[in-house]
Amino acid sequence: EISSDDYYVTFDKWNTLSGPDEKNAYIWAKDIFNDNTSLDWNGSYQVIFYANNVLEGLTKIDRASDSTQYSQIRGRALFYRSFAFFRLAQIFSPPFDKSSSNNEYSIPLRLTSNLNVPVKRSTVKDVYNQIVSDLLISINLLPEYDTHKSRPVKAAAYALLARTYLTMQDYDNALQYSDKAIKYNTYQLLDFNTLDASAIYPMTRYNSEVIFQNTLGSSRLLSSSRHIIDSGLYRSYLNNDIRRTAWFKETGSNITFKGSYDGSVQYFSGLAIDECYLTKAECLA
C-alpha cells in the first residue's frame, strides 16, 4: 500500500522517517530493507508458526471428546495460515501468471513448527496451490457463524478463495466463491445515506459488510499527518457522491483518507462483502 499511487507525501515529510523500509518502498527502491528486519515478513511467518503449532497439537488430542470444537480450531488454523501465505506472496513473490508454468521461486512454504527443519523456497505454483488447498479443507471445518469477526467462518474462506482465484486470473472459480459468500444474508451492503459523513471515522469496525476483521500494520508514512490523497483520485468522485465526504477529509488544500472499514487510523485489510460483489462483477465482465 505504501508503494501505491493513491496518495503522495512531501519530500520534507518523507525525509523525516527514520527507518529505511517505508522510505524505500515509497520511492520503489531496488533494495527496500537494507538488511534490516522486515515486519511484513516476520509478522506473517509468526502467524504461520502459531498455526502450525496448533495443527500439530491437534494430532495429539482425541477429537472424539469434542469433534465440533476440534474441527473449528483446525479450520481456523488452516485459514490463518493460508491468509498469511497469501499476504506474503503479494509482497515477496512474483505474481501468478496463468499463461506461464509459474515455476519461478516464491516464498518458503513452512508447514512445520520445528525451526530446525530447513525449508527452501517454493515455486509460485506450489505456493498458490497450498493456499487454495488449506482454504478448501477449512471450508468443511469452519462454523457458519461466530460472534467475533476476527475469527474466520465459512464465508471468510469463500471470500479469501475468491480473492486468491482472482489473483490467479481463474475467473470461473473466483466467480463461484464470491457468489457463495454473497449468498450469506449475515453480511449486507451498507446504505451510505445512513452514515454520518462528517464524523472523524464514518465507518465502524465490524460493520455489516465485514466478513473477517483484519488490519495492516501501523505506518508512519500513511498516517493522516503525512499522506495527501492524489487530487485526480479525489476528483473522480462526483460532488454529490457520499463517498467523497465519508472517505476523505479536506484540510486546506490537502486531502487525507478517513474511510477505513476499521473505523480508526488503521487500514482495513480483511474481507468484506463489497469486495465479493466487485470480484463477481469483474469475473462476469
Short mmCIF file of the C-alpha atoms (twelve columns), coordinates in Angstrom:
data_MODEL
# 
_entry.id   MODEL 
# 
loop_
_atom_site.group_PDB 
_atom_site.id 
_atom_site.type_symbol 
_atom_site.label_atom_id 
_atom_site.label_alt_id 
_atom_site.label_comp_id 
_atom_site.label_asym_id 
_atom_site.label_seq_id 
_atom_site.Cartn_x 
_atom_site.Cartn_y 
_atom_site.Cartn_z 
_atom_site.pdbx_PDB_model_num 
ATOM 1   C CA . GLU A 1   0.000   0.000   0.000   1 
ATOM 2   C CA . ILE A 2   2.922   2.316   0.727   1 
ATOM 3   C CA . SER A 3   4.050   1.905   -2.899  1 
ATOM 4   C CA . SER A 4   0.626   2.722   -4.364  1 
ATOM 5   C CA . ASP A 5   -0.224  5.880   -6.308  1 
ATOM 6   C CA . ASP A 6   -3.412  6.812   -4.433  1 
ATOM 7   C CA . TYR A 7   -1.502  9.329   -2.328  1 
ATOM 8   C CA . TYR A 8   1.750   11.220  -2.029  1 
ATOM 9   C CA . VAL A 9   3.899   12.808  0.678   1 
ATOM 10  C CA . THR A 10  6.068   15.894  0.535   1 
ATOM 11  C CA . PHE A 11  9.833   15.452  0.498   1 
ATOM 12  C CA . ASP A 12  10.146  17.022  3.965   1 
ATOM 13  C CA . LYS A 13  7.631   14.558  5.460   1 
ATOM 14  C CA . TRP A 14  9.278   11.630  3.666   1 
ATOM 15  C CA . ASN A 15  12.720  12.705  4.797   1 
ATOM 16  C CA . THR A 16  11.769  12.759  8.497   1 
ATOM 17  C CA . LEU A 17  11.195  8.976   8.546   1 
ATOM 18  C CA . SER A 18  13.935  7.197   10.454  1 
ATOM 19  C CA . GLY A 19  13.591  3.610   9.186   1 
ATOM 20  C CA . PRO A 20  14.573  2.724   5.599   1 
ATOM 21  C CA . ASP A 21  11.751  0.318   4.738   1 
ATOM 22  C CA . GLU A 22  8.884   2.794   4.285   1 
ATOM 23  C CA . LYS A 23  11.116  5.400   2.681   1 
ATOM 24  C CA . ASN A 24  12.459  2.881   0.187   1 
ATOM 25  C CA . ALA A 25  9.066   1.295   -0.532  1 
ATOM 26  C CA . TYR A 26  7.610   4.713   -1.321  1 
ATOM 27  C CA . ILE A 27  10.261  5.502   -3.957  1 
ATOM 28  C CA . TRP A 28  10.292  1.933   -5.359  1 
ATOM 29  C CA . ALA A 29  13.921  1.436   -4.377  1 
ATOM 30  C CA . LYS A 30  15.543  -1.772  -5.592  1 
ATOM 31  C CA . ASP A 31  16.574  -2.695  -2.036  1 
ATOM 32  C CA . ILE A 32  13.800  -1.851  0.400   1 
ATOM 33  C CA . PHE A 33  15.024  -3.316  3.680   1 
ATOM 34  C CA . ASN A 34  18.791  -2.670  3.531   1 
ATOM 35  C CA . ASP A 35  19.386  -5.907  5.502   1 
ATOM 36  C CA . ASN A 36  17.098  -4.716  8.293   1 
ATOM 37  C CA . THR A 37  14.216  -6.686  9.799   1 
ATOM 38  C CA . SER A 38  11.005  -6.826  7.745   1 
ATOM 39  C CA . LEU A 39  7.906   -6.693  9.933   1 
ATOM 40  C CA . ASP A 40  5.809   -7.796  6.927   1 
ATOM 41  C CA . TRP A 41  7.891   -10.967 6.704   1 
ATOM 42  C CA . ASN A 42  8.309   -11.657 10.418  1 
ATOM 43  C CA . GLY A 43  4.697   -10.934 11.368  1 
ATOM 44  C CA . SER A 44  3.257   -13.232 8.716   1 
ATOM 45  C CA . TYR A 45  5.623   -16.100 9.490   1 
ATOM 46  C CA . GLN A 46  4.805   -15.690 13.167  1 
ATOM 47  C CA . VAL A 47  1.143   -16.329 12.292  1 
ATOM 48  C CA . ILE A 48  2.215   -19.374 10.263  1 
ATOM 49  C CA . PHE A 49  4.320   -20.650 13.179  1 
ATOM 50  C CA . TYR A 50  1.349   -20.384 15.551  1 
ATOM 51  C CA . ALA A 51  -0.958  -22.085 13.039  1 
ATOM 52  C CA . ASN A 52  1.482   -24.958 12.534  1 
ATOM 53  C CA . ASN A 53  1.800   -25.354 16.304  1 
ATOM 54  C CA . VAL A 54  -1.973  -25.652 16.601  1 
ATOM 55  C CA . LEU A 55  -2.274  -28.130 13.735  1 
ATOM 56  C CA . GLU A 56  0.457   -30.317 15.224  1 
ATOM 57  C CA . GLY A 57  -1.037  -30.058 18.702  1 
ATOM 58  C CA . LEU A 58  -4.393  -31.251 17.413  1 
ATOM 59  C CA . THR A 59  -2.833  -34.518 16.224  1 
ATOM 60  C CA . LYS A 60  -2.118  -35.331 19.888  1 
ATOM 61  C CA . ILE A 61  -5.726  -34.790 21.009  1 
ATOM 62  C CA . ASP A 62  -8.628  -37.196 20.811  1 
ATOM 63  C CA . ARG A 63  -11.125 -35.381 18.601  1 
ATOM 64  C CA . ALA A 64  -13.944 -37.607 19.865  1 
ATOM 65  C CA . SER A 65  -14.078 -35.634 23.121  1 
ATOM 66  C CA . ASP A 66  -15.419 -32.574 21.245  1 
ATOM 67  C CA . SER A 67  -15.374 -33.108 17.493  1 
ATOM 68  C CA . THR A 68  -17.081 -29.776 16.735  1 
ATOM 69  C CA . GLN A 69  -14.544 -27.670 18.600  1 
ATOM 70  C CA . TYR A 70  -11.699 -29.794 17.209  1 
ATOM 71  C CA . SER A 71  -12.868 -29.177 13.633  1 
ATOM 72  C CA . GLN A 72  -13.367 -25.440 14.166  1 
ATOM 73  C CA . ILE A 73  -9.893  -24.974 15.652  1 
ATOM 74  C CA . ARG A 74  -8.294  -26.906 12.790  1 
ATOM 75  C CA . GLY A 75  -10.302 -24.909 10.247  1 
ATOM 76  C CA . ARG A 76  -9.220  -21.607 11.799  1 
ATOM 77  C CA . ALA A 77  -5.548  -22.614 11.862  1 
ATOM 78  C CA . LEU A 78  -5.667  -23.547 8.172   1 
ATOM 79  C CA . PHE A 79  -7.429  -20.278 7.332   1 
ATOM 80  C CA . TYR A 80  -4.934  -18.121 9.269   1 
ATOM 81  C CA . ARG A 81  -2.021  -19.951 7.635   1 
ATOM 82  C CA . SER A 82  -3.410  -19.503 4.120   1 
ATOM 83  C CA . PHE A 83  -4.205  -15.833 4.810   1 
ATOM 84  C CA . ALA A 84  -0.589  -15.278 5.927   1 
ATOM 85  C CA . PHE A 85  0.846   -17.147 2.932   1 
ATOM 86  C CA . PHE A 86  -1.330  -15.070 0.607   1 
ATOM 87  C CA . ARG A 87  -0.138  -11.797 2.149   1 
ATOM 88  C CA . LEU A 88  3.490   -12.884 1.900   1 
ATOM 89  C CA . ALA A 89  3.013   -13.863 -1.734  1 
ATOM 90  C CA . GLN A 90  1.714   -10.381 -2.604  1 
ATOM 91  C CA . ILE A 91  4.895   -8.753  -1.308  1 
ATOM 92  C CA . PHE A 92  7.745   -11.242 -1.691  1 
ATOM 93  C CA . SER A 93  6.771   -13.381 -4.679  1 
ATOM 94  C CA . PRO A 94  6.459   -12.952 -8.434  1 
ATOM 95  C CA . PRO A 95  2.790   -12.689 -9.401  1 
ATOM 96  C CA . PHE A 96  0.855   -15.731 -10.540 1 
ATOM 97  C CA . ASP A 97  0.555   -15.807 -14.335 1 
ATOM 98  C CA . LYS A 98  -1.977  -18.241 -15.763 1 
ATOM 99  C CA . SER A 99  -0.204  -18.161 -19.142 1 
ATOM 100 C CA . SER A 100 3.073   -19.494 -17.684 1 
ATOM 101 C CA . SER A 101 4.265   -22.547 -15.740 1 
ATOM 102 C CA . ASN A 102 4.703   -20.431 -12.560 1 
ATOM 103 C CA . ASN A 103 7.913   -22.267 -11.710 1 
ATOM 104 C CA . GLU A 104 9.720   -19.116 -10.544 1 
ATOM 105 C CA . TYR A 105 10.975  -19.097 -6.976  1 
ATOM 106 C CA . SER A 106 8.478   -17.705 -4.480  1 
ATOM 107 C CA . ILE A 107 8.344   -17.752 -0.659  1 
ATOM 108 C CA . PRO A 108 9.268   -20.661 1.642   1 
ATOM 109 C CA . LEU A 109 6.257   -22.832 2.497   1 
ATOM 110 C CA . ARG A 110 6.897   -23.597 6.140   1 
ATOM 111 C CA . LEU A 111 4.415   -26.329 7.108   1 
ATOM 112 C CA . THR A 112 6.020   -27.337 10.399  1 
ATOM 113 C CA . SER A 113 6.665   -25.502 13.659  1 
ATOM 114 C CA . ASN A 114 10.047  -27.216 14.023  1 
ATOM 115 C CA . LEU A 115 12.513  -24.420 13.341  1 
ATOM 116 C CA . ASN A 116 15.345  -26.939 12.854  1 
ATOM 117 C CA . VAL A 117 13.744  -28.279 9.682   1 
ATOM 118 C CA . PRO A 118 15.297  -26.481 6.706   1 
ATOM 119 C CA . VAL A 119 12.772  -25.121 4.228   1 
ATOM 120 C CA . LYS A 120 13.694  -23.987 0.733   1 
ATOM 121 C CA . ARG A 121 11.819  -21.532 -1.434  1 
ATOM 122 C CA . SER A 122 8.833   -22.997 -3.215  1 
ATOM 123 C CA . THR A 123 7.590   -22.159 -6.687  1 
ATOM 124 C CA . VAL A 124 4.805   -19.669 -7.331  1 
ATOM 125 C CA . LYS A 125 2.588   -22.567 -8.410  1 
ATOM 126 C CA . ASP A 126 3.207   -24.541 -5.209  1 
ATOM 127 C CA . VAL A 127 2.513   -21.506 -3.002  1 
ATOM 128 C CA . TYR A 128 -0.869  -20.789 -4.572  1 
ATOM 129 C CA . ASN A 129 -1.760  -24.490 -4.581  1 
ATOM 130 C CA . GLN A 130 -1.057  -24.581 -0.844  1 
ATOM 131 C CA . ILE A 131 -3.202  -21.514 -0.178  1 
ATOM 132 C CA . VAL A 132 -6.117  -22.989 -2.132  1 
ATOM 133 C CA . SER A 133 -5.697  -26.425 -0.549  1 
ATOM 134 C CA . ASP A 134 -5.734  -25.032 3.008   1 
ATOM 135 C CA . LEU A 135 -8.852  -22.994 2.275   1 
ATOM 136 C CA . LEU A 136 -10.755 -25.812 0.597   1 
ATOM 137 C CA . ILE A 137 -10.151 -28.026 3.638   1 
ATOM 138 C CA . SER A 138 -11.083 -25.236 6.054   1 
ATOM 139 C CA . ILE A 139 -14.483 -24.697 4.415   1 
ATOM 140 C CA . ASN A 140 -15.753 -28.036 5.715   1 
ATOM 141 C CA . LEU A 141 -14.401 -27.330 9.203   1 
ATOM 142 C CA . LEU A 142 -15.297 -23.710 9.881   1 
ATOM 143 C CA . PRO A 143 -18.604 -22.720 11.509  1 
ATOM 144 C CA . GLU A 144 -21.323 -20.820 9.682   1 
ATOM 145 C CA . TYR A 145 -21.252 -18.009 12.249  1 
ATOM 146 C CA . ASP A 146 -19.104 -16.626 15.075  1 
ATOM 147 C CA . THR A 147 -19.742 -13.726 17.444  1 
ATOM 148 C CA . HIS A 148 -16.203 -12.406 16.819  1 
ATOM 149 C CA . LYS A 149 -15.432 -11.217 13.286  1 
ATOM 150 C CA . SER A 150 -11.702 -11.671 13.906  1 
ATOM 151 C CA . ARG A 151 -12.413 -15.422 13.836  1 
ATOM 152 C CA . PRO A 152 -12.916 -16.878 10.351  1 
ATOM 153 C CA . VAL A 153 -16.154 -18.562 9.303   1 
ATOM 154 C CA . LYS A 154 -17.156 -20.362 6.093   1 
ATOM 155 C CA . ALA A 155 -17.961 -17.088 4.311   1 
ATOM 156 C CA . ALA A 156 -14.445 -15.824 5.098   1 
ATOM 157 C CA . ALA A 157 -12.911 -18.884 3.444   1 
ATOM 158 C CA . TYR A 158 -15.162 -18.360 0.414   1 
ATOM 159 C CA . ALA A 159 -14.171 -14.684 0.215   1 
ATOM 160 C CA . LEU A 160 -10.449 -15.433 0.519   1 
ATOM 161 C CA . LEU A 161 -10.739 -18.133 -2.143  1 
ATOM 162 C CA . ALA A 162 -12.442 -15.594 -4.413  1 
ATOM 163 C CA . ARG A 163 -9.605  -13.110 -3.795  1 
ATOM 164 C CA . THR A 164 -6.968  -15.795 -4.399  1 
ATOM 165 C CA . TYR A 165 -8.550  -17.117 -7.594  1 
ATOM 166 C CA . LEU A 166 -8.972  -13.567 -8.906  1 
ATOM 167 C CA . THR A 167 -5.251  -13.012 -8.304  1 
ATOM 168 C CA . MET A 168 -4.627  -16.248 -10.245 1 
ATOM 169 C CA . GLN A 169 -6.846  -14.971 -13.094 1 
ATOM 170 C CA . ASP A 170 -9.090  -18.015 -12.591 1 
ATOM 171 C CA . TYR A 171 -12.339 -16.153 -13.184 1 
ATOM 172 C CA . ASP A 172 -14.646 -19.178 -13.099 1 
ATOM 173 C CA . ASN A 173 -13.594 -20.155 -9.581  1 
ATOM 174 C CA . ALA A 174 -13.389 -16.541 -8.399  1 
ATOM 175 C CA . LEU A 175 -16.983 -16.073 -9.531  1 
ATOM 176 C CA . GLN A 176 -18.093 -19.313 -7.882  1 
ATOM 177 C CA . TYR A 177 -16.667 -18.476 -4.476  1 
ATOM 178 C CA . SER A 178 -17.629 -14.801 -4.473  1 
ATOM 179 C CA . ASP A 179 -21.188 -15.959 -5.182  1 
ATOM 180 C CA . LYS A 180 -21.025 -18.412 -2.271  1 
ATOM 181 C CA . ALA A 181 -20.002 -15.588 0.088   1 
ATOM 182 C CA . ILE A 182 -22.677 -13.227 -1.250  1 
ATOM 183 C CA . LYS A 183 -25.428 -15.777 -0.558  1 
ATOM 184 C CA . TYR A 184 -24.914 -15.359 3.195   1 
ATOM 185 C CA . ASN A 185 -27.600 -12.979 4.455   1 
ATOM 186 C CA . THR A 186 -25.431 -12.235 7.502   1 
ATOM 187 C CA . TYR A 187 -23.454 -9.662  5.507   1 
ATOM 188 C CA . GLN A 188 -25.281 -6.705  3.978   1 
ATOM 189 C CA . LEU A 189 -24.091 -3.762  1.910   1 
ATOM 190 C CA . LEU A 190 -24.208 -0.502  3.844   1 
ATOM 191 C CA . ASP A 191 -26.640 2.238   2.881   1 
ATOM 192 C CA . PHE A 192 -24.253 5.182   2.783   1 
ATOM 193 C CA . ASN A 193 -27.180 7.561   3.272   1 
ATOM 194 C CA . THR A 194 -27.235 6.392   6.897   1 
ATOM 195 C CA . LEU A 195 -23.589 7.291   7.520   1 
ATOM 196 C CA . ASP A 196 -22.501 10.390  9.381   1 
ATOM 197 C CA . ALA A 197 -20.142 11.528  6.652   1 
ATOM 198 C CA . SER A 198 -18.881 14.405  8.801   1 
ATOM 199 C CA . ALA A 199 -17.620 12.067  11.551  1 
ATOM 200 C CA . ILE A 200 -13.904 11.618  12.131  1 
ATOM 201 C CA . TYR A 201 -14.324 7.983   11.034  1 
ATOM 202 C CA . PRO A 202 -17.741 7.401   9.426   1 
ATOM 203 C CA . MET A 203 -17.186 3.639   9.025   1 
ATOM 204 C CA . THR A 204 -17.469 1.474   12.129  1 
ATOM 205 C CA . ARG A 205 -15.445 -1.597  12.973  1 
ATOM 206 C CA . TYR A 206 -17.308 -4.897  12.434  1 
ATOM 207 C CA . ASN A 207 -19.930 -3.155  10.281  1 
ATOM 208 C CA . SER A 208 -22.461 -5.225  8.324   1 
ATOM 209 C CA . GLU A 209 -20.189 -5.581  5.274   1 
ATOM 210 C CA . VAL A 210 -17.223 -7.033  7.208   1 
ATOM 211 C CA . ILE A 211 -16.790 -10.811 6.958   1 
ATOM 212 C CA . PHE A 212 -13.329 -11.106 8.518   1 
ATOM 213 C CA . GLN A 213 -11.694 -8.320  10.507  1 
ATOM 214 C CA . ASN A 214 -8.023  -7.624  9.832   1 
ATOM 215 C CA . THR A 215 -5.839  -4.538  9.504   1 
ATOM 216 C CA . LEU A 216 -2.488  -3.617  8.018   1 
ATOM 217 C CA . GLY A 217 0.356   -2.851  10.395  1 
ATOM 218 C CA . SER A 218 0.874   0.718   11.540  1 
ATOM 219 C CA . SER A 219 2.511   3.013   9.002   1 
ATOM 220 C CA . ARG A 220 4.191   6.312   9.701   1 
ATOM 221 C CA . LEU A 221 4.093   7.278   6.038   1 
ATOM 222 C CA . LEU A 222 0.356   6.627   5.663   1 
ATOM 223 C CA . SER A 223 -0.572  8.484   8.852   1 
ATOM 224 C CA . SER A 224 -3.067  11.332  8.473   1 
ATOM 225 C CA . SER A 225 -0.370  13.849  9.400   1 
ATOM 226 C CA . ARG A 226 1.807   12.849  6.426   1 
ATOM 227 C CA . HIS A 227 -0.148  11.444  3.491   1 
ATOM 228 C CA . ILE A 228 -2.030  13.540  0.933   1 
ATOM 229 C CA . ILE A 229 -4.618  11.888  -1.329  1 
ATOM 230 C CA . ASP A 230 -3.938  12.282  -5.044  1 
ATOM 231 C CA . SER A 231 -6.217  15.024  -6.361  1 
ATOM 232 C CA . GLY A 232 -7.030  13.053  -9.523  1 
ATOM 233 C CA . LEU A 233 -8.422  10.229  -7.397  1 
ATOM 234 C CA . TYR A 234 -10.419 12.657  -5.254  1 
ATOM 235 C CA . ARG A 235 -11.881 14.481  -8.272  1 
ATOM 236 C CA . SER A 236 -13.051 11.169  -9.765  1 
ATOM 237 C CA . TYR A 237 -15.879 11.215  -7.179  1 
ATOM 238 C CA . LEU A 238 -18.795 13.493  -8.113  1 
ATOM 239 C CA . ASN A 239 -19.587 16.341  -5.734  1 
ATOM 240 C CA . ASN A 240 -22.796 14.652  -4.556  1 
ATOM 241 C CA . ASP A 241 -21.130 11.239  -4.075  1 
ATOM 242 C CA . ILE A 242 -21.371 10.403  -0.358  1 
ATOM 243 C CA . ARG A 243 -18.002 8.634   -0.521  1 
ATOM 244 C CA . ARG A 244 -16.349 11.969  -1.268  1 
ATOM 245 C CA . THR A 245 -17.105 13.240  2.236   1 
ATOM 246 C CA . ALA A 246 -17.335 9.878   4.030   1 
ATOM 247 C CA . TRP A 247 -13.926 8.639   2.929   1 
ATOM 248 C CA . PHE A 248 -11.899 11.827  2.593   1 
ATOM 249 C CA . LYS A 249 -11.184 14.903  4.677   1 
ATOM 250 C CA . GLU A 250 -10.220 18.272  3.248   1 
ATOM 251 C CA . THR A 251 -7.774  20.273  5.344   1 
ATOM 252 C CA . GLY A 252 -6.977  23.437  3.472   1 
ATOM 253 C CA . SER A 253 -5.625  22.375  0.099   1 
ATOM 254 C CA . ASN A 254 -4.727  18.875  1.328   1 
ATOM 255 C CA . ILE A 255 -6.956  15.792  1.315   1 
ATOM 256 C CA . THR A 256 -6.498  12.833  3.660   1 
ATOM 257 C CA . PHE A 257 -8.207  9.440   3.892   1 
ATOM 258 C CA . LYS A 258 -10.618 8.592   6.740   1 
ATOM 259 C CA . GLY A 259 -12.745 5.819   5.238   1 
ATOM 260 C CA . SER A 260 -11.106 2.731   6.758   1 
ATOM 261 C CA . TYR A 261 -13.550 -0.110  7.461   1 
ATOM 262 C CA . ASP A 262 -11.736 -0.470  10.781  1 
ATOM 263 C CA . GLY A 263 -13.209 2.847   11.930  1 
ATOM 264 C CA . SER A 264 -9.780  4.017   13.083  1 
ATOM 265 C CA . VAL A 265 -6.362  5.155   11.870  1 
ATOM 266 C CA . GLN A 266 -5.621  1.523   10.985  1 
ATOM 267 C CA . TYR A 267 -6.136  0.479   7.367   1 
ATOM 268 C CA . PHE A 268 -8.598  -2.377  6.835   1 
ATOM 269 C CA . SER A 269 -7.144  -5.403  5.026   1 
ATOM 270 C CA . GLY A 270 -9.723  -8.020  5.938   1 
ATOM 271 C CA . LEU A 271 -12.547 -9.476  3.890   1 
ATOM 272 C CA . ALA A 272 -15.851 -7.729  3.217   1 
ATOM 273 C CA . ILE A 273 -18.911 -8.428  1.132   1 
ATOM 274 C CA . ASP A 274 -18.445 -5.358  -1.093  1 
ATOM 275 C CA . GLU A 275 -15.185 -6.875  -2.382  1 
ATOM 276 C CA . CYS A 276 -17.083 -10.058 -3.276  1 
ATOM 277 C CA . TYR A 277 -19.549 -8.032  -5.365  1 
ATOM 278 C CA . LEU A 278 -16.673 -6.302  -7.159  1 
ATOM 279 C CA . THR A 279 -14.971 -9.656  -7.761  1 
ATOM 280 C CA . LYS A 280 -18.207 -11.074 -9.159  1 
ATOM 281 C CA . ALA A 281 -18.635 -8.055  -11.440 1 
ATOM 282 C CA . GLU A 282 -15.080 -8.330  -12.757 1 
ATOM 283 C CA . CYS A 283 -15.477 -12.075 -13.419 1 
ATOM 284 C CA . LEU A 284 -18.735 -11.530 -15.285 1 
ATOM 285 C CA . ALA A 285 -17.106 -8.770  -17.339 1 
# 
